[in-house]
Amino acid sequence: MIGQRSRGGRSGTGEQLGTGKGTLRLRSKGLATVEDLPSVFEENAIKKVDDLLESYMGIRDTDLAATMVDLGKDKLNPDEFAQALDEELGDFAFPDEFVFDVWGAIGDAKAGR
């Protein structure tokens, strides 16, 4: 028989564990990290951007889509967003039309569409 959990099993460091709503990322190089789960807005935006990646480039990459959403969620206009993409993901050389469509998808997700 397994008994109930006792409070004595916790470490005495007083470290808070958070909300429990996160995901554990195990990396082949480096330490494992706990990341917060995306919000509803971020989930919708990531799906839309992933669909755009597939239609423009023929790839599906939710990590790339999540990075793009993260870069664009606090930008105020498409020029700021394009500049952030160039700084962080310039190797991809995304066409302007694609960048504006991604900006629109992020804006639609913010508005709940």
N, C-alpha and C positions, 0 to 999 in steps of 0.2 A: 504494500500500500504506500502511496505517496502522500505525505502530509502537506498541509498548507504552507505556503511561503511565509517565512519569517522575515521581519525587517532586518535581522542580523546579517543577511546575505549581501546587503549593499555595502559599497566601500565607504570608508569613513572620511573621504575627501570633501564631501559636501558638494560635489560637482552636479549640476543640474543636467538632466538628460534631454530636456526640451519637450516638445509636444508629442513626440513619437510619430510624427508625420514626416518621414524623410526616407531617403533611399541610400543604401550603402553602395558606394562605388569602389570596386576592387580594381586596382591598376597593376599592370605587369611591371611597371617601373614606378617606384614611389610608394607612398603610404596610401592606405585605404582612407576614404573620406566619407562623411555623411553629408548629403546634400538635401536641402529642403525640396519637397515635392512642388511641382509647378502649380500656380493658381489656375483657376478656370480660364481666365483670360489667356494665360501663357499656354495652356494646353490647346485652346482653340487656335491661337496664333501659330503655334508650332505645327499643327496639322495643316493649316492653310499654306504656310511657307514650305512645308515638306511637299505638298501637292504642287506648288509652283516650281520647286526644284526638279520634280519629276517631269513636269510638262516642258520646262525650258531646257534642262540639262540631261534628262533621262536617268536621274539618280534619285534614290530615296535615302536621306540621311537625317534622322531626327536630331542627332547631336549638332550637325551644322545648322539645321533649322532653329534649334534652341539657342545657339550662339547668335544667330542673326536677330532673333526676337529679343534676346537680352541686350544686344547692341542698340536696338531701335525703340525699346519700350519707354525710354526717358527722353528721346529726341523730340524736338519741337517742330522740325520741318524736314522734308526729304533731303535737303542739302547737308544738314548735320548728320543724317543717317548715312548718306552716301560717303561722307568723309570718314565716319566711324568704320564703315565696311572696308574702305580702302586701307585704313590704318591697321585693322585687325585681320582682314581676310583679302588683302590686295592681290595675293597670288592667284585667286580665282578669276580676277578681271571680269566681274559680273557686268553685263551690258546695262546701260542706263534704263532701258525699258523694264528689265527684270527688277532692278533696284526700286523703281517706282511702283511696280506691282507688289513687291514685298512690303514696301512702305504702306500701300493701300490695304494689304491683308492685315498688317499689324493694327492699322487704324480701325478697320472693320471689327477686329477682335476686341479692341478697347471699347468700341461702341456697342458690343454685344451682338453684332451681326454675323 
